[in-house]
Amino acid sequence: MKLHILQWLINALAIIVAVRVVDGLSFTGPWWYMLIIGTIFGIVNSLIKPIIKFFSIPIIIITLGVFSVVINAAMLGITALISRPLELGFEISGFWPALWGALIVSIVSALLSWVTGKRHLEEIKKREGKNA
């Protein structure tokens, strides 16, 4: 449960950084809407992304993994599409902002996971599961 909450906060913070850094990503709403957007992003990444990655394996191999960034941009775009009817204030103005935003979200998420020790906590949880 702690790992899910931590990932949720990391997602929200990473999207906040991307909105601040990338022109074409915008957020207009109360701060707590970003927590909902982080939740939507996490759900999109856990449900839709594996399916898209599976069907994109040949392209990912041919591009030596670079196409994964495009998939991440699509996940960010889907998050914005879901957020729009919910009036959460998260908008993306095109493919390039989505691509740069996805790159920023990936980098910030990796850094925050490292700083918070999330990866280490996941490893401990896996080891405890094997020993049980």
matplotlib code that plots the C-alpha trace (Angstrom):
import matplotlib.pyplot as plt

x = [0.0, 2.8, 4.4, 1.2, 0.8, 4.5, 4.1, 0.9, 2.7, 5.7, 3.4, 1.7, 5.0, 6.5, 3.6, 3.8, 7.4, 6.6, 3.8, 6.2, 9.0, 7.3, 5.4, 2.2, 1.4, -0.9, -2.7, -5.4, -7.0, -6.6, -3.5, -5.4, -6.7, -3.1, -3.4, -6.4, -4.4, -1.5, -4.0, -5.4, -1.8, -1.0, -4.1, -3.5, 0.1, -0.9, -3.8, -3.3, 0.5, 1.3, -1.1, 0.3, 3.9, 3.1, 1.7, 4.6, 7.4, 8.6, 8.8, 10.5, 13.1, 13.7, 14.1, 16.3, 13.7, 13.3, 9.6, 9.0, 9.1, 6.4, 4.3, 4.9, 3.7, 0.6, 0.0, 0.3, -2.1, -4.6, -4.4, -5.1, -8.1, -9.6, -9.0, -10.8, -14.4, -13.7, -12.7, -9.4, -7.6, -4.8, -4.3, -1.7, -1.5, 0.0, 2.4, 5.7, 4.7, 3.4, 6.7, 8.8, 6.4, 6.7, 10.5, 10.4, 7.9, 10.1, 13.3, 11.6, 9.9, 13.2, 14.9, 12.2, 12.0, 15.8, 15.7, 12.8, 14.2, 11.1, 13.2, 14.8, 11.5, 10.2, 13.2, 12.6, 8.9, 9.8, 12.3, 9.8, 7.2, 9.7, 10.6, 7.0]
y = [0.0, 2.4, 1.8, 2.6, 5.9, 6.7, 6.0, 8.1, 11.1, 10.5, 10.5, 13.7, 15.5, 14.4, 15.7, 19.0, 19.4, 18.6, 21.2, 23.8, 22.9, 22.1, 24.7, 23.1, 21.3, 23.2, 22.8, 25.1, 23.9, 23.4, 21.6, 18.5, 18.0, 17.0, 14.2, 12.9, 13.3, 11.4, 8.6, 8.6, 8.5, 5.5, 3.6, 4.3, 3.1, -0.1, -1.0, 0.3, 0.6, -3.1, -3.9, -1.2, -2.3, -5.9, -5.0, -2.6, -5.0, -5.2, -1.4, -1.1, -3.6, -1.9, 1.5, 0.1, 1.1, 4.7, 4.0, 3.5, 7.3, 7.6, 5.1, 7.2, 10.3, 8.4, 7.5, 11.1, 12.1, 9.5, 10.9, 14.4, 13.0, 11.4, 14.5, 16.8, 15.6, 15.5, 19.2, 18.6, 21.3, 19.2, 19.9, 18.9, 21.0, 18.4, 15.5, 17.3, 18.7, 15.2, 13.7, 16.2, 16.0, 12.2, 12.4, 14.8, 12.7, 9.6, 11.4, 13.0, 9.7, 7.9, 10.5, 10.7, 6.9, 6.9, 9.7, 8.2, 4.7, 3.3, 0.8, -0.5, -0.9, -2.8, -5.2, -5.8, -6.5, -9.0, -10.8, -11.0, -12.5, -15.2, -16.1, -16.3]
z = [0.0, 0.9, -2.5, -4.3, -2.5, -3.1, -6.9, -7.0, -5.5, -7.8, -10.8, -9.7, -9.0, -12.3, -14.2, -12.3, -13.3, -16.9, -17.0, -15.6, -18.1, -21.3, -23.4, -24.7, -21.4, -19.2, -15.9, -14.6, -11.5, -7.8, -6.7, -5.6, -9.1, -9.9, -7.5, -9.5, -12.7, -11.2, -10.3, -13.9, -15.3, -13.0, -14.1, -17.8, -17.4, -15.6, -17.8, -21.3, -21.6, -21.3, -24.2, -26.5, -25.6, -26.4, -29.9, -30.5, -29.7, -33.4, -33.6, -30.3, -31.4, -34.7, -33.1, -30.3, -27.7, -28.8, -29.7, -26.0, -25.6, -28.2, -26.2, -23.0, -24.9, -25.9, -22.3, -21.2, -24.1, -23.0, -19.5, -20.8, -22.9, -19.8, -17.7, -20.2, -19.6, -15.9, -16.1, -14.3, -16.2, -17.8, -21.5, -24.1, -27.3, -29.6, -30.2, -29.5, -26.2, -25.3, -26.3, -24.4, -21.4, -21.4, -21.5, -18.5, -16.6, -17.2, -16.0, -13.0, -12.0, -12.1, -10.1, -7.5, -7.2, -6.6, -4.1, -2.1, -2.2, -4.0, -6.0, -2.9, -1.1, -4.1, -4.0, -0.3, -0.9, -3.6, -1.4, 1.5, -1.0, -2.0, 1.5, 2.7]

ax = plt.figure().add_subplot(projection="3d")
ax.plot(x, y, z, "-o")
ax.set_aspect("equal")
plt.show()
